[in-house]
């Protein structure tokens, strides 16, 4: 089953959702977004910010930073992943594995596919959720990235 909108679920419903896929809406990765990310991270390598020079590379133009693509998981998750009923907040708990598999060219649209693989009760208030996630690039077979992402939701 696939949902494209965030829902609130009980922990029992969440356990029943293990193995299911949640798909975000599309995000445009345009040159303005890439340039802003380059400035804030101080990574202004020409393959990201100089379209003329980047056109002479195997990419054929500028590409997004891998970390920019990774950072888009947060807004993708906000719009898509279920929230536990009564959750006061959610936090990024980390990644077990991240692989950058294909460059995201400027102007591309991307979206995430999250597969819920585990729901673990860590305490009376804390639930750890584990997702296998990939970021699809519209029109390409190979994903931009693949990762195992851990999040924590704090209830109450």
N, C-alpha and C positions, 0 to 999 in steps of 0.2 A: 504494500500500500504506500502511497505517496501523498503527502500533504504539502501545500504551498503556503500555508498561513500558520503562524504560531498558535498553539492551543494551550490551554491549561488542562493538566491531567492529574489525577490522583497517582500516588506511587504505585498502586496496583495496576492502573492503566498503563503506566510507564513500563512496568515489568512486562506486560503483555505486548508492548511495542518493540521489544528487543528483536532485532533483525529487520525492522522496517526502515524504509528510506524516506527522508525528508528533503525536499528540493526547494532551494531559495529562488527568488525572482532574479532576473538578469541585472547585472551591473555593467555600466560602460566604463572601460578603462581608456580614457582619452588622454591626449597629451597634457592638458591642464592638470589632470589628476597626477600623472607621472611627474610633471615638473614640480608640483607642490610637495609630493613625497620626497623628491630629490633634494629640495631645499631643506625640509624639516629634518631629514636624516643625514644631510651633508654628503650624500652619495650622488654626485653629479657627473658620473661617468658618461662619456659621449653617447654610448649605445642607448641611454635613457633620454638625454636632453638635447641632442643635436641631430635633428632629422636628416640634414644634408649629409653629414659625415656617416651617420648610421645607415644610410641608404647603400653605402658601399660594403657593408658587412653581409655575412650569410643571412642575417635576419631581414634584410631589405628595407629596414627602417627602424625607428625607435621601438624599444620593448620596455615593458614594465619591469620594475625590480621584482625579484622573487619575493622579497619581504613585503612589498606592496600587495602582491597577490595574496600572500598569507594573511596580511592584516585585514583584507576584505572578509575573512571568515567571520569576524565579529558582527558587522552589520548583516551579513547573510544569515547568521545564527539568530540574531534578534528577530528577524522577520519570519523565521521558519520553525525553529526548534521548540519543542514543548516546554512549558514551564510547569513545575510541580505546584499543585494547589497549595496556597499559603506561603509560597517562597517569598522571602524578604529581599533576596538578592542572588545573583549568579556571578561566579567568578571564573576566570580562565585559570585552570589548574596546571596546564602545560601540555607538552607533546611527547609522545613516546618515539615518534618517527615522523620526519618530514622529508619529502623528496620533491625537487623541482624538475618536472618531466618535459615541459614544453614551454617555450617563451610565449608571453602574451604580447602581441603586437599592439601598438597604439591604435585606438579606435575599436578594439575588440570588445565583445560582450562576453561576460563570464557569469557562471552561477555555480553554486555548491550543491553537491549530493552528500548528505549526511546519513550514514547507516548506524543506528544505535546498536552498539555491540555489548554494552554492559551497564547495569544499574546497581550501584553498590551503596548500601547504607553504611556511612562511616561513623555516625553518632546519631543521637536522637534528632539533631537539627540538620545534619549535613548528608547530602546525597551526591555521590560522584557518578557522573555519566561519562561513558566512553563512546566515541564515535570514530568510525573509519570515514574519512572525508576525502572527496576529490573535487577539484574545481574544473569544470567543463569550459572549454573555449568554443563558442558558437562556430560551427562549421569545421571543427577539427575532431578527429577520432581520439587522439591522445590528449589526456588531461594536462592542465597546466601544473598541477601538483597533486600529491597524494600524501595523506598524513593520518596519524592516529592522535586524536585530540581528546583531552580530558577536561571536563568542566565540573564545577561544584555548584550545587544550589543549596542555599541555606534557608531553612524553613523557620517561620515564626519570628 
